[in-house]
């Protein structure tokens, strides 16, 4: 299974392009609060909700939860995610094929800080 579909990649790239235009010297980098495009998961409790992807660096932005009770907004390498194999069986990260965002990334992040995990 492909980790991210072509349609999702195109939306992630569009979101990156839109946010790249929001860089100003006075304010810095201001993200437009968009809904996550894709939900990835793996292991027993790791979850990633991705909103954008830089097509040049293959670095994504989103809400990341490694299962330690501290989900955070940040950057993650798509190549590194694709290379992860979870023990003991070496299973890869998967895409939640039926998931569709019903909140913005800001709303998911706020909720996850309270809960200690991503509820999506």
C-alpha positions as CSV (number, residue, x, y, z in Angstrom):
1,X,0.0,0.0,0.0
2,X,1.2,3.5,-0.8
3,X,1.7,5.5,2.3
4,X,0.2,8.6,0.7
5,X,-2.1,8.7,-2.4
6,X,-1.3,11.0,-5.4
7,X,-4.4,13.1,-4.7
8,X,-3.3,13.6,-1.1
9,X,0.3,14.4,-2.1
10,X,-1.1,17.1,-4.4
11,X,-3.2,18.6,-1.6
12,X,-0.2,18.5,0.8
13,X,1.9,20.3,-1.8
14,X,-0.8,23.0,-2.3
15,X,-1.0,23.5,1.4
16,X,2.7,24.0,1.6
17,X,2.7,26.5,-1.2
18,X,-0.1,28.4,0.4
19,X,1.7,28.5,3.8
20,X,5.0,29.4,2.1
21,X,3.5,32.7,1.1
22,X,2.6,33.5,4.7
23,X,6.2,34.3,5.6
24,X,6.7,37.9,6.7
25,X,9.7,39.6,8.4
26,X,7.5,41.2,11.1
27,X,5.5,38.2,12.2
28,X,7.5,35.2,11.0
29,X,5.9,32.0,9.6
30,X,2.2,32.1,10.1
31,X,0.3,28.9,9.1
32,X,-3.2,29.0,7.8
33,X,-5.2,26.6,10.0
34,X,-6.2,23.8,7.5
35,X,-7.7,20.4,8.0
36,X,-5.1,17.5,8.0
37,X,-5.0,15.8,4.7
38,X,-3.8,12.3,5.8
39,X,-3.7,10.2,8.9
40,X,-0.8,7.8,9.3
41,X,-0.4,5.3,12.2
42,X,2.0,2.6,13.3
43,X,3.2,0.5,16.2
44,X,0.9,0.4,19.1
45,X,0.2,4.1,19.5
46,X,2.0,6.3,17.0
47,X,-0.1,8.7,14.9
48,X,0.6,11.5,12.4
49,X,-1.9,14.0,11.0
50,X,-0.2,15.7,8.1
51,X,-1.3,19.1,6.7
52,X,1.5,20.0,4.2
53,X,4.6,18.6,2.5
54,X,7.5,20.5,1.0
55,X,8.0,18.8,-2.4
56,X,11.7,19.8,-2.6
57,X,12.8,18.5,0.8
58,X,10.1,15.8,1.4
59,X,9.5,17.3,4.9
60,X,6.0,17.3,6.1
61,X,4.3,19.4,8.8
62,X,1.6,18.1,11.1
63,X,0.6,16.9,14.5
64,X,2.8,14.0,15.6
65,X,2.2,11.6,18.5
66,X,4.9,9.0,19.2
67,X,2.8,7.5,22.0
68,X,4.6,9.1,25.0
69,X,1.6,11.4,26.0
70,X,3.0,14.5,24.4
71,X,1.6,15.1,20.9
72,X,3.1,18.1,19.2
73,X,3.0,20.1,16.0
74,X,6.2,19.8,14.0
75,X,8.1,18.6,11.0
76,X,8.8,15.1,10.0
77,X,10.7,13.5,7.1
78,X,8.4,11.5,4.9
79,X,11.3,9.3,3.8
80,X,12.0,8.5,7.5
81,X,8.4,7.6,8.1
82,X,8.4,5.3,5.0
83,X,11.6,3.6,6.4
84,X,10.2,2.8,9.8
85,X,9.6,-0.9,10.6
86,X,7.9,-1.6,14.0
87,X,9.1,-4.5,16.0
88,X,8.6,-7.4,16.5
89,X,7.2,-8.1,13.0
90,X,8.7,-5.2,11.0
91,X,5.4,-3.7,10.1
92,X,5.5,-0.4,8.3
93,X,3.5,2.8,8.9
94,X,0.0,2.7,7.4
95,X,-2.4,5.2,6.1
96,X,-5.9,5.2,7.6
97,X,-7.8,4.7,4.3
98,X,-11.2,5.7,5.6
99,X,-10.2,8.7,7.7
100,X,-11.4,12.2,6.9
101,X,-10.6,15.2,9.0
102,X,-13.5,17.0,10.7
103,X,-11.4,19.7,12.5
104,X,-8.5,21.9,11.7
105,X,-5.0,20.9,12.7
106,X,-5.2,23.6,15.4
107,X,-8.3,22.1,16.9
108,X,-6.7,18.6,16.8
109,X,-3.6,19.9,18.5
110,X,-5.5,21.7,21.3
111,X,-7.6,18.6,22.0
112,X,-4.5,16.3,22.0
113,X,-2.7,18.5,24.5
114,X,-5.6,18.0,26.9
115,X,-6.0,14.3,26.2
116,X,-2.3,13.4,25.9
117,X,-2.9,11.6,22.6
118,X,-4.4,12.3,19.2
119,X,-8.1,11.5,19.0
120,X,-8.8,11.2,15.2
